[in-house]
């Protein structure tokens, strides 16, 4: 990515707004020990269900724990799960897409058949099945999400490779004696990464929603860990007398996912020649 790319990105309103939202969430996670006014796990039963106030900006939960502190620490878990899950699925999907598109034949058919099998199931049901088998824990949630989101990367990269491997620069590399994997990773891969970057940015929002959904269902991050999804689920039991328990983590999920979606759309506008004039 060049300096010109970032200049175009900064001029794109969608990317700018999304970037501000994401930077705010990331800084909140990094500075959580400094920003959190209380220990997110410290209980004060006398302060149960306290509404938002100067003492507790987002109120307290059913155990009197400061909700603002728990929401800030929840950003750490959500971002960690999102980044690792998307990173794992991107690496797996890009690799399989590269070898599928480049070598073709039975290998291509086998990989694409596997992709079709995965895509025939609802994503969230696959995630639930994997976590149910592996057991609810942060590592297993990351592993499960990484195992189910690789398919879109594989299909996108394969399509790019099928077009790129017939380009003159690839044919020239072959005539100079370059090996297959040298051609794949040094010549083809850099030219098919633009849509992958967009997909990864959008995928971070999807991964955060999936983690929150699993935690909401009791299959993700387990109490007493400060997770947006589990906090949202607990708050459902107290919507009538303490709606703030669900409202604030729900808003954090919405704003974080919105940020990644806006940034992904901005990157798409800048990298796609057909849309670059809008950036």
Backbone torsions as a table, in degrees:
resi	resn	phi	psi	omega
1	UNK	NA	130.5	-176.1
2	UNK	-97.2	172.7	177.4
3	UNK	-63.4	-34.2	177.9
4	UNK	-62.2	-36.2	178.4
5	UNK	-61.9	-45.6	-178.4
6	UNK	-68.7	-32.7	176.6
7	UNK	-64.7	-43.7	177.0
8	UNK	-63.8	-38.1	-178.9
9	UNK	-65.7	-39.0	179.6
10	UNK	-68.7	-26.2	178.9
11	UNK	-82.8	-11.2	179.1
12	UNK	-85.9	118.3	-174.6
13	UNK	-63.0	-39.6	179.9
14	UNK	-61.2	-47.8	-179.7
15	UNK	-65.8	-37.5	-178.0
16	UNK	-66.2	-46.8	179.4
17	UNK	-64.5	-44.2	178.4
18	UNK	-62.4	-41.0	179.3
19	UNK	-62.6	-40.3	179.1
20	UNK	-63.5	-43.7	179.0
21	UNK	-62.3	-44.0	-177.8
22	UNK	-68.1	-43.6	178.9
23	UNK	-60.6	-39.1	178.6
24	UNK	-61.9	-44.8	-179.8
25	UNK	-66.8	-43.5	-178.8
26	UNK	-63.8	-44.9	179.2
27	UNK	-64.5	-37.2	177.4
28	UNK	-62.4	-39.3	179.0
29	UNK	-68.6	-44.2	-178.6
30	UNK	-65.1	-39.9	-175.8
31	UNK	-97.1	17.4	-176.6
32	UNK	-52.5	-44.7	179.8
33	UNK	-62.1	-25.9	-179.9
34	UNK	-89.1	-34.4	-175.5
35	UNK	-83.8	-32.1	-177.3
36	UNK	-68.9	121.6	-178.2
37	UNK	-74.6	-18.9	-176.8
38	UNK	-136.9	165.6	170.9
39	UNK	-69.0	122.7	-176.0
40	UNK	-65.8	-12.4	-178.4
41	UNK	-109.3	-1.3	-178.1
42	UNK	-79.8	124.6	-176.4
43	UNK	-99.1	141.0	175.7
44	UNK	-135.4	92.4	-173.5
45	UNK	-62.7	-23.3	178.5
46	UNK	-72.2	-18.3	-177.5
47	UNK	-106.7	22.1	-178.6
48	UNK	-60.0	136.9	175.0
49	UNK	60.7	25.5	177.8
50	UNK	-65.2	135.3	179.5
51	UNK	-73.8	167.7	176.7
52	UNK	-55.3	135.5	-178.5
53	UNK	-156.2	-178.7	177.9
54	UNK	-64.5	-33.8	-179.7
55	UNK	-74.6	-36.2	179.7
56	UNK	-134.3	101.1	-170.8
57	UNK	-58.9	-34.1	178.8
58	UNK	-113.7	14.0	-178.9
59	UNK	81.5	-166.1	179.2
60	UNK	-128.6	164.7	-178.7
61	UNK	-97.1	-163.3	-174.7
62	UNK	-69.3	-13.3	176.7
63	UNK	-109.6	8.6	179.5
64	UNK	78.5	14.0	178.6
65	UNK	-79.2	142.1	-178.6
66	UNK	-66.5	118.5	-174.5
67	UNK	-70.9	-34.4	178.7
68	UNK	-61.3	-43.0	178.6
69	UNK	-65.2	-40.1	-179.2
70	UNK	-69.7	-35.0	177.7
71	UNK	-67.0	-40.8	179.1
72	UNK	-64.8	-45.0	178.5
73	UNK	-69.5	-27.5	176.2
74	UNK	-64.9	-27.8	177.6
75	UNK	-63.1	-33.8	179.3
76	UNK	-61.5	-48.3	-178.1
77	UNK	-64.5	-46.2	-177.0
78	UNK	-63.1	-44.6	-179.9
79	UNK	-68.4	-39.4	179.8
80	UNK	-62.9	-47.3	179.6
81	UNK	-64.0	-44.0	-178.8
82	UNK	-61.9	-47.8	-176.9
83	UNK	-66.0	-46.4	-177.9
84	UNK	-68.2	-42.0	179.9
85	UNK	-64.2	-45.3	179.7
86	UNK	-67.7	-39.3	178.4
87	UNK	-61.6	-44.1	-179.8
88	UNK	-66.0	-44.9	-179.6
89	UNK	-67.5	-34.8	179.3
90	UNK	-67.2	-45.3	179.8
91	UNK	-61.5	-46.9	-179.4
92	UNK	-64.9	-47.4	-177.5
93	UNK	-65.8	-41.6	179.5
94	UNK	-64.6	-43.8	-179.6
95	UNK	-61.9	-48.4	-179.3
96	UNK	-66.0	-37.3	177.7
97	UNK	-65.5	-37.4	178.9
98	UNK	-64.3	-51.0	-176.6
99	UNK	-72.5	-30.0	178.4
100	UNK	-66.6	-48.5	-178.4
101	UNK	-71.5	-33.6	-175.3
102	UNK	-78.6	-47.4	-174.8
103	UNK	-86.5	-29.7	177.6
104	UNK	62.1	-153.6	176.2
105	UNK	62.9	-146.5	-176.6
106	UNK	-64.4	-31.8	179.8
107	UNK	-66.1	-42.6	178.0
108	UNK	-61.9	-46.2	-179.1
109	UNK	-63.4	-39.4	-179.2
110	UNK	-65.9	-45.5	-178.7
111	UNK	-66.7	-43.7	-179.8
112	UNK	-68.2	-31.1	174.3
113	UNK	-65.5	-41.7	176.9
114	UNK	-62.1	-41.1	177.1
115	UNK	-59.9	-46.7	-179.4
116	UNK	-62.0	-36.8	178.6
117	UNK	-64.5	-45.8	179.8
118	UNK	-63.6	-41.3	-177.5
119	UNK	-73.0	-13.5	179.3
120	UNK	-77.4	-11.1	178.8
121	UNK	-106.2	144.3	172.1
122	UNK	-59.4	133.8	-174.7
123	UNK	-56.0	-46.8	-175.1
124	UNK	-66.8	-32.1	177.3
125	UNK	-67.9	-38.0	175.4
126	UNK	-62.5	-43.6	179.3
127	UNK	-61.5	-43.9	178.6
128	UNK	-61.9	-42.2	-179.3
129	UNK	-63.6	-45.6	-179.7
130	UNK	-62.5	-46.1	-178.0
131	UNK	-68.6	-35.6	178.1
132	UNK	-63.2	-36.3	178.8
133	UNK	-76.0	-44.6	-175.4
134	UNK	-79.2	-28.8	-177.3
135	UNK	103.9	144.4	-178.5
136	UNK	-74.0	116.2	175.6
137	UNK	-165.4	158.4	179.8
138	UNK	-56.3	-43.5	-178.7
139	UNK	-63.6	-41.7	-178.7
140	UNK	-70.7	-32.6	175.8
141	UNK	-64.7	-44.9	177.7
142	UNK	-60.8	-44.3	-179.2
143	UNK	-64.0	-44.1	-179.2
144	UNK	-62.9	-45.6	-179.3
145	UNK	-67.4	-36.1	177.7
146	UNK	-65.8	-30.5	-177.4
147	UNK	-79.7	-17.2	-175.1
148	UNK	-108.1	-15.7	-175.9
149	UNK	-100.8	5.6	-177.0
150	UNK	-76.3	-18.3	-171.6
151	UNK	-63.6	-42.6	-179.1
152	UNK	-65.1	-36.1	177.2
153	UNK	-65.5	-42.2	-178.2
154	UNK	-62.8	-44.4	-178.3
155	UNK	-67.7	-41.8	-178.9
156	UNK	-65.7	-45.8	-178.9
157	UNK	-66.8	-41.1	178.6
158	UNK	-57.3	-45.0	179.3
159	UNK	-61.3	-40.4	178.5
160	UNK	-67.3	-37.8	-179.3
161	UNK	-67.6	-40.6	-179.9
162	UNK	-58.4	-35.1	177.9
163	UNK	-81.4	-40.4	-173.9
164	UNK	-71.2	-32.5	-173.4
165	UNK	-70.3	-11.0	176.5
166	UNK	-98.9	0.8	179.9
167	UNK	-72.4	158.9	-175.1
168	UNK	-64.5	-35.0	-178.2
169	UNK	-67.0	-30.5	176.3
170	UNK	-73.8	-42.8	178.0
171	UNK	-62.5	-37.2	178.3
172	UNK	-66.8	-38.0	178.6
173	UNK	-64.7	-37.2	178.5
174	UNK	-64.7	-40.9	-178.2
175	UNK	-66.6	-23.9	178.6
176	UNK	-85.4	-0.8	177.5
177	UNK	92.3	13.0	179.3
178	UNK	-66.8	138.3	179.6
179	UNK	-74.5	167.8	-176.9
180	UNK	-59.2	-49.2	-175.9
181	UNK	-71.0	-27.9	173.8
182	UNK	-66.5	-42.6	177.8
183	UNK	-64.4	-43.3	-177.3
184	UNK	-61.7	-50.0	-170.9
185	UNK	-89.7	-23.9	-178.9
186	UNK	-99.4	-26.2	-175.0
187	UNK	-112.2	-45.1	-175.3
188	UNK	-84.5	-47.0	-174.7
189	UNK	-53.3	-49.5	-179.3
190	UNK	-59.4	-25.7	-176.7
191	UNK	-89.1	-4.3	177.6
192	UNK	-117.5	9.4	-174.5
193	UNK	-84.5	-20.8	-176.9
194	UNK	-56.7	-51.9	178.2
195	UNK	-67.0	-26.7	178.4
196	UNK	-66.4	-40.0	178.6
197	UNK	-62.7	-42.3	177.6
198	UNK	-62.6	-45.4	-179.8
199	UNK	-62.6	-39.8	-179.4
200	UNK	-65.7	-40.8	179.4
201	UNK	-63.3	-46.8	176.7
202	UNK	-66.6	-33.9	-178.7
203	UNK	-66.9	-26.4	177.6
204	UNK	-62.7	-41.6	176.5
205	UNK	-63.6	-42.1	178.8
206	UNK	-63.7	-40.0	179.8
207	UNK	-65.7	-37.8	179.0
208	UNK	-65.7	-41.0	176.9
209	UNK	-63.2	-42.4	-179.5
210	UNK	-63.8	-43.2	177.9
211	UNK	-62.6	-42.7	179.1
212	UNK	-64.6	-37.9	178.8
213	UNK	-64.8	-45.3	179.0
214	UNK	-63.6	-41.3	178.2
215	UNK	-66.9	-37.4	177.4
216	UNK	-60.4	-37.5	-179.3
217	UNK	-83.7	-2.4	-179.7
218	UNK	85.3	12.1	-178.0
219	UNK	-109.4	0.2	-177.5
220	UNK	-106.7	-125.2	179.8
221	UNK	-69.0	127.6	-173.7
222	UNK	-94.6	145.2	173.8
223	UNK	-58.0	149.1	7.9
224	UNK	-91.0	14.6	179.9
225	UNK	-56.4	142.6	-178.0
226	UNK	-82.5	93.6	179.4
227	UNK	-119.3	139.2	178.6
228	UNK	-60.1	-44.0	-177.4
229	UNK	-65.1	-45.6	-179.2
230	UNK	-69.0	-36.0	176.7
231	UNK	-64.8	-41.2	177.2
232	UNK	-61.1	-41.4	-179.4
233	UNK	-65.4	-43.6	179.6
234	UNK	-62.2	-38.7	-177.6
235	UNK	-65.0	-20.1	179.8
236	UNK	-62.4	-29.6	-179.4
237	UNK	-74.8	-12.8	-175.7
238	UNK	-126.6	27.3	-176.7
239	UNK	-61.2	-34.0	-175.5
240	UNK	-75.5	-38.2	-176.5
241	UNK	-105.9	-15.6	179.5
242	UNK	-148.0	65.9	-176.8
243	UNK	-65.0	-19.5	-177.9
244	UNK	-63.8	-23.7	-179.1
245	UNK	-63.5	-35.1	178.8
246	UNK	-93.7	-33.9	-173.7
247	UNK	-62.7	-47.6	-174.0
248	UNK	-68.6	-48.4	175.3
249	UNK	-63.8	-33.8	176.9
250	UNK	-63.2	-41.4	177.5
251	UNK	-65.6	-36.6	178.4
252	UNK	-64.5	-42.4	177.3
253	UNK	-61.4	-46.8	-177.5
254	UNK	-61.6	-46.5	-177.7
255	UNK	-68.6	-37.4	179.2
256	UNK	-66.6	-46.2	178.7
257	UNK	-64.8	-40.1	176.6
258	UNK	-59.7	-41.3	179.3
259	UNK	-61.1	-46.4	179.6
260	UNK	-66.7	-37.4	178.8
261	UNK	-66.2	-42.8	179.0
262	UNK	-65.8	-41.5	178.1
263	UNK	-65.0	-42.6	178.3
264	UNK	-61.8	-41.3	177.4
265	UNK	-64.9	-37.7	178.0
266	UNK	-65.6	-42.8	177.8
267	UNK	-63.8	-39.3	177.8
268	UNK	-61.6	-43.5	-179.6
269	UNK	-62.6	-37.2	-177.1
270	UNK	-76.8	-37.8	-175.4
271	UNK	-85.4	-23.2	179.7
272	UNK	-84.8	116.7	-178.6
273	UNK	-56.1	-31.9	-178.2
274	UNK	-71.5	-22.1	-176.5
275	UNK	-111.4	-3.6	-172.0
276	UNK	-59.8	-28.1	-179.4
277	UNK	-67.1	-21.6	178.3
278	UNK	-78.7	-18.9	-174.1
279	UNK	-75.7	NA	NA
